[in-house]
C-alpha cells in the first residue's frame, strides 16, 4: 500500500515538473517543431534553400509598423495551423533570443490580438512587402545585410 502511494507521488511530480519545463520554454519548443525544419535548429536559415536567417533582421523589422506586421504574414505563419497565441510566443522567442543585440529598449512583445489582426492579411508578394519594409527602415537609417547570418 505504501509502495503504491509513492508511485502516485512520483508520477504526479514527474508530470508537474515536465509541465512547468514545457510552459517556460514553450516558444523554443514550438520554434523547433514548426520552424526549425526550414530555418534550422539555430535559426540561421539556409543559403542553398533560400531560407532567410532569423537572426537580427526580424529585430530590425519590428522597428517599423509594416515590418512588425510582416513577421506575422510570412508563409510559414500565415498558412500554418498554429494558434495566434503560439505565433506570438514563437515570434517573441525568436526576437528575444536571436535579435537581442539589435532590439530597441522599448520593444513590446507581440500580443495575441495583434498577431490575429496581422495574420488576417495574406500578402500577395513577400518580396514586394519586404522591399517596402527595407525602404521604411532605410528611411530611419537602418540598413539590412542579407549576406550576414
Ligand atoms: C517550409 C519551410 C519553412 C517553414 C516551415 C517556415 N519558414 Fe519562414 N521562411 C521560409 C522561406 C523560404 C522564407 C522566405 C520567403 C520569401 O522570401 O518569399 C521564409 C521567411 C520567413 C521570415 C521573413 C524573414 C525575412 O528576413 O524576410 C520570417 C520572419 C519567418 N520566415 C519566420 C518563420 C517562423 C516563425 C516559422 C515557424 C512558425 C517559419 N518561418 C516556418 C521557409 C519556411
Boltz pocket constraint, residues with backbone or C-beta under 6 A from the ligand:
constraints:
  - pocket:
      binder: B
      contacts: [[A, 30], [A, 31], [A, 34], [A, 35], [A, 36], [A, 37], [A, 38], [A, 39], [A, 49], [A, 50], [A, 51], [A, 52], [A, 53], [A, 54], [A, 57], [A, 58], [A, 70], [A, 71], [A, 74], [A, 75], [A, 76], [A, 77], [A, 80], [A, 90], [A, 91], [A, 94], [A, 126], [A, 127], [A, 130]]
      max_distance: 6.0
